[in-house]
Amino acid sequence: MKRTVGLALTCLAISAAALTLYGLARQQPQAAIRLILGAADALGGRDRVLAVRTIVLDGYGEAAYQNGGGNISASPDALQKWVSIPELRSSLSMSR
C-alpha cells in the first residue's frame, strides 16, 4: 500500500514538473517575440525597420602595431604597441 502511494506521488510530481517545464518553454518564444516587436516599435515600426537597406557604422578604434614586432621590448611581460584609428567607417548593404 505504501509503495503504491509513493509511486503515485512520484508520478504526480514528475507530471507536475513536466507540465511546468512545458509551460515555461512555450512562454519563452512569446517573450522573445514581444521584446523584438517592442524594439521595432521603438525604432518607428516593423515596416520602417524592414525598409533599411544600408547600415553605416562610424567610430574609432585601435589596432595592434606589428611593424618591428608587437611589443615594446623583448620581455614577455612587455606592453603591446597600438596604433590609433581615429576615423573608422564601415557599411553593410543588404539586398532583397
FIDREN-308016 format. One line per field, with one value per residue (C-alpha): residue number from 1; x, y, z. Coordinates in steps of 0.02 Angstrom, whole numbers, plus 32768, in hexadecimal, padded with zeros to 4 digits. Layout:
N
seq <- NUM_...
X <- X_...
Y <- Y_...
Z <- Z_...
//
This chain:
96
seq <- 1_2_3_4_5_6_7_8_9_10_11_12_13_14_15_16_17_18_19_20_21_22_23_24_25_26_27_28_29_30_31_32_33_34_35_36_37_38_39_40_41_42_43_44_45_46_47_48_49_50_51_52_53_54_55_56_57_58_59_60_61_62_63_64_65_66_67_68_69_70_71_72_73_74_75_76_77_78_79_80_81_82_83_84_85_86_87_88_89_90_91_92_93_94_95_96
X <- 8000_808B_80E8_8051_8036_80EE_80E9_804D_809C_813A_80D4_8072_8112_8160_80C0_80BA_8171_8156_80BE_811D_81B1_813B_80E5_818A_81C9_812D_813C_81F1_81D5_8140_81A9_8232_81B5_816C_821B_8244_819E_81B6_8264_821F_8195_8217_8274_81DA_817F_819B_8189_8207_8287_826F_8285_833B_83B3_845B_84A5_853B_85A7_8615_8692_8745_87B5_8862_88C4_895D_89FA_8A63_8AED_8B8F_8B38_8A9A_8ADE_8B40_8BD4_8C06_8BC6_8B2F_8ADF_8AF6_8A61_8A13_8A30_898F_8969_88D2_884C_87F5_8778_872B_8697_8648_85A9_853C_84C6_8437_83D9_8330
Y <- 8000_807B_804D_8072_811B_8145_8115_817D_8214_81FF_81F8_8291_82F2_82C2_82F4_839B_83BD_838E_8400_848E_847C_846F_8511_856B_852F_8572_861C_863E_8651_86C2_872F_873A_876B_87F1_8835_883C_888D_890E_8938_894A_89BD_8A28_8A3A_8A73_89D1_892C_8971_89FB_897F_8909_899A_89B3_8981_89C6_89D5_8A49_8A40_8AD6_8ACF_8ABD_8A33_89ED_8963_8902_894E_88C3_891F_88ED_8879_8884_88B2_8947_88D7_8820_87FB_8787_8801_8897_88FF_88EE_897C_89C7_8A3B_8AAD_8AA8_8B51_8B43_8A9B_8A83_89DF_89BF_8927_8921_88A6_8875_8823
Z <- 8000_8030_7F93_7F25_7F79_7F65_7EAD_7E91_7EE7_7E7E_7DDD_7E14_7E3A_7D92_7D37_7D91_7D67_7CB1_7CA2_7CF4_7C7E_7BE9_7C1D_7C34_7B8B_7B36_7B8C_7B5B_7A9E_7AC1_7B34_7AAF_7A29_7A9B_7ABA_7A00_79D4_7A5F_7A1C_796B_79AA_7A03_795E_78FF_78DB_7883_77D2_77F1_7836_77A3_7728_775F_76D3_7711_77C0_77D6_7872_789C_792A_7960_799D_79B8_7963_799B_794E_7902_78A3_78F9_7974_79D9_7A85_7AC7_7AF8_7AED_7B9D_7BA1_7C1C_7BA9_7B76_7AC9_7A4E_7A0A_7979_797F_78F9_7913_7884_7862_77EC_77C1_775E_7747_76B2_76A8_760C_75F7
//
